[in-house]
Amino acid sequence: MKKMTEKERLKLQIAACKIRMGIIESTHGAKAGHPGGSLSSAEVFAYLYGKEMNVDPACPKKETRDRFVLSKGHCAPGLYSALAERGFFPVRDLPTLRHADSYLQGHPNMNTVPGVDMSTGSLGQGVSAAAGMALGAKKCGMNDVRVYTLLGDGEIQEGQVWEAMMFAAHYKLDNLCVIVDNNGLQIDGNVADVMSPYPIVEKLEAFGLAVQTVDGHDFDALESAFETAKATKGKPFAIVMNTTKGKDVSFMENDADWHGKAPNDEQYEVAMGELRAKLAELEAKA
């Protein structure tokens, strides 16, 4: 495997920063939403839509495309920002999030948002849909189609998640990549205190998945994991990402209060100021 160049890495870092800016723009515009877990997933969104997945903004329903299911559907601000950055719809639409007349509602809607492959929101159900898509692709002989799904670490407290894992392993869905965003926090606090999902890796392995743990903010680590996933045959692959909730917005980092709260005007200015400074630093290297 040819590893990514410094230029490619920098391009992804810039994309992740712009995705974070879009998350702040959209949740501020909505005066509601879920910035914390969206920010922790910015790198994986940037990698999936910038390097990994076979998708075409000009033909978002192309049958042979790869599929992505945001199982933690409340993190729609992150997905929308990534889709806008990739060109599925205008970035200027992001601040209309959750507005009554907007196509960008609080959870992904495959019927209104270009690039969204599954409507999600009720936790635990997205991964089941993704497993079905992966089996369907195999049944239809679409051997080049891969399916990706992103779950929260609080989400995997849901029993349906583990039914889907058992299903995926039973049908040897090696075209399915399950990604767990292990930022350690959920709406009620630390996941270990609310209902511990640990040990996550050992549980996934026990259910028949191959697993790799990575720093979810490190593009080289993500590249290694996704390449290993594609090389793994006969079983589904899981990537457990260790991340920081609220990443790159100083006052949001590692604070469960920002799971489902929008920044006010003053907080918006602080957050955007930090992200603009980071973007300028990255673009100066380009």
C-alpha positions in Angstrom: 0.0 0.0 0.0 1.3 3.4 -1.0 1.0 5.7 2.1 -0.6 9.1 1.8 1.7 12.0 1.0 2.2 15.1 3.2 0.2 17.0 0.6 -2.7 14.5 0.8 -2.6 14.6 4.6 -2.6 18.4 4.7 -5.6 18.4 2.3 -7.5 16.1 4.7 -6.6 18.2 7.7 -7.9 21.3 6.0 -11.1 19.5 5.1 -11.6 18.4 8.7 -11.1 21.9 9.9 -13.7 23.2 7.4 -16.1 20.4 8.5 -15.7 21.6 12.1 -16.4 25.2 11.0 -19.6 23.9 9.2 -20.7 22.1 12.4 -20.4 25.4 14.4 -22.1 27.4 11.7 -25.0 25.0 11.4 -25.7 24.4 15.1 -25.4 28.2 15.8 -27.8 28.8 13.0 -30.2 26.2 14.3 -29.8 27.3 18.0 -29.9 23.6 18.6 -28.2 20.4 17.6 -25.3 18.2 18.6 -21.8 19.7 18.2 -19.8 17.6 20.6 -20.0 14.2 18.8 -20.0 15.8 15.4 -16.6 17.6 16.2 -15.1 14.3 17.5 -15.8 12.6 14.1 -14.5 15.4 11.8 -11.4 13.5 10.7 -13.3 10.3 9.9 -15.9 12.3 7.9 -13.0 14.0 6.0 -11.2 10.7 5.3 -14.4 8.8 4.2 -15.6 11.5 1.8 -12.2 12.9 0.8 -10.2 9.6 0.2 -11.9 6.4 1.1 -15.4 6.1 -0.4 -16.5 5.8 -4.0 -19.1 8.5 -4.2 -20.0 11.1 -6.8 -21.8 14.4 -5.9 -22.9 14.7 -9.5 -24.7 11.3 -9.2 -25.5 10.7 -5.5 -27.8 7.7 -6.2 -25.4 5.9 -8.5 -26.1 2.2 -7.9 -22.4 1.2 -7.7 -21.5 3.8 -5.1 -20.2 3.0 -1.6 -22.8 3.6 1.2 -22.4 5.4 4.5 -24.9 5.2 7.3 -24.7 7.6 10.2 -26.0 5.3 12.9 -25.5 8.1 15.5 -27.9 10.2 13.6 -27.9 13.1 16.0 -24.5 14.0 14.6 -26.0 15.1 11.4 -24.2 18.5 11.6 -21.0 16.6 11.0 -22.3 14.6 8.1 -24.0 17.6 6.5 -20.8 19.6 6.7 -18.8 16.8 5.2 -21.3 16.4 2.3 -21.3 20.1 1.7 -17.5 20.2 1.7 -17.5 17.3 -0.8 -19.9 19.2 -3.1 -23.2 17.4 -2.6 -24.9 20.7 -1.8 -23.8 24.3 -1.0 -21.9 25.1 2.2 -24.0 28.3 2.5 -27.1 26.1 3.3 -25.5 24.7 6.5 -26.8 27.5 8.8 -30.4 26.6 7.8 -30.1 23.4 9.9 -33.4 22.5 11.6 -35.2 25.5 10.2 -38.8 24.7 9.3 -38.3 25.3 5.5 -34.9 23.6 5.3 -34.0 20.3 3.8 -31.3 19.9 6.5 -33.2 18.6 9.5 -31.9 17.5 12.8 -31.4 13.9 11.7 -30.4 12.7 8.3 -33.2 12.2 5.8 -32.4 10.2 2.7 -35.4 11.6 0.9 -34.4 15.3 1.1 -30.6 15.5 1.5 -28.3 14.6 -1.5 -25.6 12.1 -0.4 -27.5 10.6 2.6 -28.0 6.9 2.1 -30.2 6.1 5.1 -32.5 8.1 7.4 -31.4 7.6 10.9 -32.0 8.9 14.4 -33.2 6.1 16.7 -30.0 4.8 18.1 -28.9 1.3 17.2 -31.0 1.1 14.0 -28.4 2.6 11.5 -25.9 -0.2 11.9 -28.7 -2.8 11.2 -29.6 -1.0 8.0 -25.9 -0.9 7.1 -25.6 -4.6 7.6 -28.6 -5.2 5.4 -27.1 -3.0 2.7 -23.8 -5.0 2.8 -25.7 -8.3 2.5 -27.8 -6.8 -0.3 -24.7 -5.8 -2.2 -23.3 -9.3 -2.0 -26.6 -10.9 -3.0 -26.7 -8.6 -6.1 -23.1 -9.4 -7.1 -22.0 -5.9 -6.4 -18.6 -7.0 -5.1 -16.9 -3.6 -5.3 -19.5 -1.9 -3.1 -18.5 -1.2 0.5 -20.7 -0.1 3.3 -19.5 2.1 6.2 -21.4 3.0 9.4 -20.5 5.3 12.3 -21.7 4.6 15.8 -21.3 6.5 19.1 -19.9 4.7 22.2 -23.1 5.6 24.1 -25.1 4.1 21.2 -23.5 0.7 21.6 -25.4 0.3 24.9 -28.4 -0.5 22.6 -29.1 -4.2 22.3 -30.0 -3.9 18.6 -26.4 -3.0 17.8 -25.2 -6.4 19.0 -27.9 -8.2 17.0 -26.5 -6.4 13.9 -23.0 -7.4 14.8 -24.1 -11.1 15.1 -25.9 -10.8 11.8 -22.9 -9.2 10.1 -20.5 -11.9 11.3 -22.9 -14.8 10.5 -23.2 -13.6 6.9 -19.4 -12.9 6.7 -20.0 -9.3 5.6 -16.4 -8.4 4.8 -17.7 -5.5 2.8 -19.0 -3.8 6.0 -16.9 -1.5 8.1 -18.2 -0.5 11.5 -16.7 2.6 13.1 -17.2 3.4 16.8 -16.5 6.9 17.9 -15.2 6.3 21.4 -15.1 9.8 22.8 -16.1 8.6 26.3 -19.1 10.9 26.8 -22.8 10.7 26.1 -25.7 13.0 27.0 -25.8 12.0 30.6 -22.0 12.0 31.3 -19.2 9.5 31.1 -20.2 6.3 29.2 -18.4 4.2 31.8 -20.6 5.6 34.5 -24.0 5.6 32.7 -23.8 2.1 31.3 -20.3 0.9 30.6 -19.8 -0.5 27.1 -16.3 -1.6 27.9 -14.3 -3.6 26.9 -15.4 -2.5 23.4 -12.7 -4.3 21.4 -13.1 -7.6 23.1 -16.9 -7.5 22.8 -16.7 -6.8 19.0 -14.2 -9.7 18.6 -16.4 -12.0 20.6 -19.2 -11.2 18.2 -17.0 -12.2 15.2 -15.6 -9.0 13.9 -12.0 -8.2 13.2 -11.0 -5.0 15.1 -8.4 -2.3 15.1 -8.1 0.6 17.6 -6.8 3.9 16.3 -6.4 7.6 17.2 -9.5 9.0 15.5 -7.8 12.3 14.9 -4.7 10.8 13.1 -5.1 10.5 9.4 -2.2 8.0 9.0 -3.8 5.8 11.6 -7.2 6.0 9.9 -5.6 5.1 6.6 -3.9 2.1 8.0 -7.2 0.9 9.6 -9.3 1.4 6.4 -6.7 -0.4 4.3 -6.6 -3.3 6.7 -10.4 -3.4 6.6 -10.4 -3.7 2.8 -7.8 -6.5 3.1 -9.8 -8.5 5.7 -11.8 -11.3 4.2 -14.6 -13.5 5.6 -15.7 -11.2 8.4 -16.8 -7.6 9.0 -14.2 -5.1 10.3 -14.6 -2.7 13.1 -12.5 0.5 13.8 -12.7 1.8 17.3 -11.6 5.4 17.3 -10.3 7.0 20.4 -11.4 10.7 20.1 -12.0 13.9 22.0 -15.6 15.1 22.2 -15.8 18.7 21.0 -12.4 18.4 19.4 -10.6 21.7 18.4 -13.1 24.0 20.1 -11.4 24.7 23.5 -14.5 25.2 25.7 -16.3 22.2 24.2 -13.6 19.6 24.6 -14.3 16.7 27.0 -17.5 18.4 28.2 -20.7 16.3 28.1 -22.8 19.5 28.3 -21.9 20.1 24.6 -23.4 16.8 23.5 -26.7 18.5 22.5 -26.3 22.2 23.0 -25.7 25.0 20.4 -23.2 27.8 20.9 -24.7 31.3 21.5 -23.5 34.3 19.6 -20.5 34.9 21.9 -19.5 31.3 22.0 -19.9 31.1 18.2 -17.4 33.9 17.8 -14.9 32.2 20.1 -15.3 28.8 18.4 -15.0 30.3 14.9 -12.1 32.4 15.9 -10.2 29.3 17.0 -11.1 27.3 13.9 -10.2 30.2 11.5 -6.8 30.5 13.2 -6.3 26.7 12.8 -7.4 26.8 9.1 -5.0 29.8 8.4 -2.2 27.8 10.0 -2.9 24.8 7.8 -3.4 26.7 4.6 -0.1 28.5 5.2 1.6 25.1 4.8 -0.3 24.2 1.6 
